[in-house]
Amino acid sequence: MRSSRTRGRPAPHKTAAEIRSELRSILRARRDLYSPIERFEPTTDSDGKTRYYVLFDMHRRLRIEGLKLGGLNELKLPDEGIQDRVLEFAKAVWHLKDRLHQFARATNQAVDLDAVADRSMELLICADLANKKKHGRTGNRSKVSPVLDSVRFDTSRCGAIEFYYDGAMKYKELIVSNLAPIPFTVAILQEGTAAVLGDSLVTINQALCNWLPVIQQLGALSNEDPETAALKGILFPDDTPRLSKPNG
């Protein structure tokens, strides 16, 4: 029979499995956001030349009407799909705290996760972005009022381009002459100002790195199985809690 002290606590193996699942989701989100856009749909001009419509998402070409621009090496505009994915990434990293708290409780370990978060500006920015995504306000735990900037698309390798934009629906159409990956970045701004607080992916990635010593301390990835080993190989490649820019 379980004692009153352990009754109601989550099982350690169940919580460890949930942590592994959360980490896999976070790493997939990180990989996808670091990957440039490189899906295209061929299109033929009136002069018979083949050019390429950029597929920003999984949907096919819309053929929109709107403002036409050309010859740009960089596009900066709202992209709610990418911005939402960045916010979800921040939210997932921040809410890893809840799983770690459950594991600490399940294994009867004392760790002050709020103190860990308070020492990390990156984690506090993730907290604010997560609240922005969930509640429409940041809460401003970081005291810097972070918000996402518009997305910058690097089109410098795309050759001649045509860009159409429907401001009302935020639809965009980009046609390029060269098949080249299109990297993108999303800066974090201080709300109401033009002050750049950092690159969103670098900041969120560092926030995840700041949880890694806690994961090691708690032994949340101590199982000896292929699933755990795969995660440890990514997160702790040389037994050092470090997370560099992902390669995959």
C-alpha positions as CSV (number, residue, x, y, z in Angstrom):
1,M,0.0,0.0,0.0
2,R,1.3,3.5,-0.9
3,S,2.0,5.7,2.0
4,S,0.3,9.1,2.5
5,R,3.6,10.8,1.5
6,T,3.7,9.1,-1.9
7,R,0.0,9.0,-2.6
8,G,-0.9,11.4,-5.4
9,R,2.7,11.7,-6.7
10,P,3.1,10.9,-10.4
11,A,5.1,7.7,-11.1
12,P,8.8,8.6,-11.9
13,H,8.9,6.4,-15.0
14,K,5.7,7.9,-16.4
15,T,7.0,11.5,-15.8
16,A,10.3,10.6,-17.4
17,A,8.5,9.3,-20.5
18,E,6.6,12.6,-20.7
19,I,9.8,14.6,-20.4
20,R,11.3,12.5,-23.3
21,S,8.2,13.2,-25.4
22,E,8.4,16.9,-24.7
23,L,12.1,17.0,-25.5
24,R,11.4,15.3,-28.9
25,S,8.7,17.8,-29.7
26,I,11.0,20.7,-28.8
27,L,13.9,19.3,-30.9
28,R,11.5,18.8,-33.9
29,A,10.3,22.4,-33.6
30,R,13.8,23.6,-33.4
31,R,15.0,21.7,-36.4
32,D,12.0,22.9,-38.5
33,L,12.5,26.5,-37.6
34,Y,16.2,26.4,-38.3
35,S,15.5,24.9,-41.8
36,P,15.3,27.3,-44.7
37,I,12.3,27.4,-47.0
38,E,13.1,25.2,-50.0
39,R,9.8,24.0,-51.4
40,F,8.9,25.4,-54.8
41,E,6.3,24.9,-57.5
42,P,7.4,25.5,-61.2
43,T,5.5,28.1,-63.1
44,T,5.8,29.3,-66.7
45,D,5.9,33.0,-67.6
46,S,4.1,34.4,-70.7
47,D,7.5,34.4,-72.4
48,G,7.9,30.6,-71.8
49,K,10.5,30.9,-69.1
50,T,10.2,28.6,-66.1
51,R,10.3,30.3,-62.7
52,Y,9.4,29.0,-59.3
53,Y,6.6,29.8,-56.8
54,V,7.8,29.6,-53.2
55,L,5.7,27.4,-51.0
56,F,5.9,29.0,-47.6
57,D,3.6,26.3,-46.2
58,M,2.0,23.1,-47.5
59,H,-0.6,24.9,-49.5
60,R,-0.4,25.3,-53.3
61,R,-0.3,28.6,-55.1
62,L,-3.1,31.1,-54.4
63,R,-2.5,33.4,-57.4
64,I,-3.3,36.5,-55.3
65,E,-3.7,40.1,-56.4
66,G,-1.9,42.7,-54.5
67,L,1.2,44.9,-54.3
68,K,4.0,43.8,-56.7
69,L,7.6,44.4,-55.8
70,G,10.8,43.2,-57.5
71,G,14.6,42.9,-57.2
72,L,14.7,42.6,-53.4
73,N,17.6,40.9,-51.5
74,E,15.5,40.7,-48.4
75,L,11.8,40.7,-47.6
76,K,10.5,41.7,-44.1
77,L,6.9,41.2,-43.5
78,P,4.5,39.6,-41.0
79,D,4.2,35.8,-41.4
80,E,1.7,34.6,-38.8
81,G,2.5,31.0,-39.5
82,I,6.2,31.3,-38.8
83,Q,5.6,33.6,-35.9
84,D,3.1,31.2,-34.3
85,R,5.7,28.4,-34.6
86,V,8.3,30.5,-32.9
87,L,5.8,31.2,-30.1
88,E,4.9,27.5,-29.8
89,F,8.6,26.7,-29.6
90,A,9.1,29.3,-26.7
91,K,6.0,27.9,-25.0
92,A,7.2,24.3,-25.2
93,V,10.6,25.2,-23.8
94,W,9.1,27.2,-20.9
95,H,6.5,24.6,-20.0
96,L,9.3,21.9,-19.8
97,K,9.5,23.5,-16.3
98,D,6.2,21.8,-15.3
99,R,7.4,18.4,-16.3
100,L,10.7,18.8,-14.5
101,H,8.8,19.9,-11.4
102,Q,6.6,16.8,-11.6
103,F,9.7,14.6,-11.9
104,A,11.4,16.3,-8.9
105,R,8.3,15.7,-6.9
106,A,7.9,12.1,-8.1
107,T,11.6,11.3,-7.1
108,N,11.5,13.3,-3.9
109,Q,14.2,15.8,-5.0
110,A,14.4,19.4,-3.9
111,V,15.1,21.8,-6.8
112,D,13.9,25.4,-7.1
113,L,12.9,25.7,-10.7
114,D,11.7,29.2,-10.3
115,A,15.1,30.3,-9.1
116,V,16.7,28.6,-12.1
117,A,14.3,30.5,-14.4
118,D,14.9,33.8,-12.6
119,R,18.6,33.5,-13.3
120,S,18.0,33.1,-17.0
121,M,16.9,36.1,-19.1
122,E,16.3,33.6,-22.0
123,L,13.9,31.5,-19.9
124,L,12.1,34.6,-18.7
125,I,11.7,35.8,-22.3
126,C,10.3,32.4,-23.2
127,A,7.8,32.7,-20.3
128,D,6.7,36.1,-21.6
129,L,6.3,34.9,-25.2
130,A,4.5,31.8,-24.0
131,N,2.0,34.0,-22.1
132,K,1.6,36.2,-25.1
133,K,0.7,33.1,-27.2
134,K,-1.7,31.7,-24.6
135,H,-3.2,34.8,-23.0
136,G,-2.5,37.7,-25.4
137,R,-0.3,39.4,-22.9
138,T,3.3,38.8,-21.7
139,G,3.1,39.2,-18.0
140,N,6.6,40.8,-18.4
141,R,8.5,38.5,-16.0
142,S,11.6,39.4,-17.9
143,K,11.0,43.2,-17.4
144,V,11.9,43.8,-21.1
145,S,8.4,43.4,-22.7
146,P,9.5,41.0,-25.5
147,V,7.5,40.8,-28.7
148,L,8.3,39.2,-32.1
149,D,9.3,41.3,-35.0
150,S,8.2,40.6,-38.6
151,V,10.0,37.8,-40.4
152,R,13.1,38.5,-42.5
153,F,13.4,36.3,-45.6
154,D,16.9,36.3,-47.2
155,T,16.2,36.2,-51.0
156,S,19.7,37.3,-52.0
157,R,20.4,34.0,-53.8
158,C,17.0,33.8,-55.6
159,G,17.9,35.8,-58.6
160,A,15.2,38.0,-60.1
161,I,12.1,37.9,-58.0
162,E,8.5,39.0,-58.1
163,F,6.6,39.5,-54.8
164,Y,2.9,40.1,-54.4
165,Y,1.3,40.9,-51.0
166,D,-2.3,41.1,-49.9
167,G,-2.1,43.2,-46.7
168,A,-5.7,42.6,-45.7
169,M,-5.4,38.8,-45.5
170,K,-1.6,38.7,-45.0
171,Y,-1.2,36.4,-48.1
172,K,2.0,36.6,-50.0
173,E,3.2,35.2,-53.3
174,L,6.9,35.1,-54.1
175,I,8.2,34.0,-57.5
176,V,12.0,33.4,-58.0
177,S,14.2,32.6,-61.0
178,N,16.7,30.5,-59.0
179,L,16.1,27.4,-56.9
180,A,17.9,28.4,-53.7
181,P,17.0,27.8,-50.1
182,I,15.5,30.9,-48.4
183,P,16.7,31.3,-44.8
184,F,14.5,33.4,-42.4
185,T,15.0,35.0,-39.0
186,V,12.7,36.5,-36.5
187,A,14.0,39.1,-34.1
188,I,12.7,39.8,-30.6
189,L,11.9,43.4,-30.0
190,Q,11.2,45.4,-26.8
191,E,7.5,46.2,-27.2
192,G,6.8,49.8,-28.3
193,T,10.4,50.4,-29.4
194,A,12.8,49.4,-32.1
195,A,15.3,47.9,-29.7
196,V,16.3,44.4,-30.7
197,L,16.7,42.0,-27.8
198,G,18.1,39.2,-29.9
199,D,17.3,36.5,-32.5
200,S,14.3,34.5,-31.4
201,L,15.7,31.1,-32.2
202,V,19.0,31.7,-30.6
203,T,17.3,33.0,-27.5
204,I,14.9,30.1,-27.2
205,N,17.6,27.6,-28.0
206,Q,19.7,29.1,-25.2
207,A,16.7,28.9,-22.8
208,L,16.5,25.2,-23.5
209,C,20.2,24.9,-22.8
210,N,19.6,26.5,-19.4
211,W,17.3,23.6,-18.5
212,L,19.9,21.0,-19.3
213,P,21.9,21.1,-16.0
214,V,18.6,20.6,-14.2
215,I,17.8,17.6,-16.4
216,Q,21.2,16.1,-15.5
217,Q,20.9,17.0,-11.8
218,L,17.4,15.3,-11.6
219,G,18.5,12.2,-13.6
220,A,15.5,12.7,-15.8
221,L,17.3,11.0,-18.7
222,S,19.0,8.2,-16.7
223,N,17.3,5.3,-18.3
224,E,19.5,3.0,-20.3
225,D,17.4,2.5,-23.5
226,P,17.8,3.5,-27.2
227,E,15.1,6.2,-26.8
228,T,16.9,8.0,-24.0
229,A,20.3,7.4,-25.5
230,A,19.2,9.2,-28.7
231,L,18.1,12.2,-26.8
232,K,21.3,12.3,-24.7
233,G,23.4,12.1,-27.8
234,I,21.7,15.3,-29.1
235,L,21.5,17.2,-25.8
236,F,24.7,16.1,-24.2
237,P,27.1,15.1,-27.1
238,D,30.2,15.2,-24.8
239,D,28.4,15.0,-21.4
240,T,28.4,18.8,-21.3
241,P,25.0,20.6,-21.1
242,R,25.3,22.5,-24.3
243,L,23.1,23.1,-27.3
244,S,24.6,24.5,-30.5
245,K,22.8,25.4,-33.7
246,P,21.2,22.2,-34.8
247,N,22.3,20.3,-37.9
248,G,19.2,18.1,-38.1
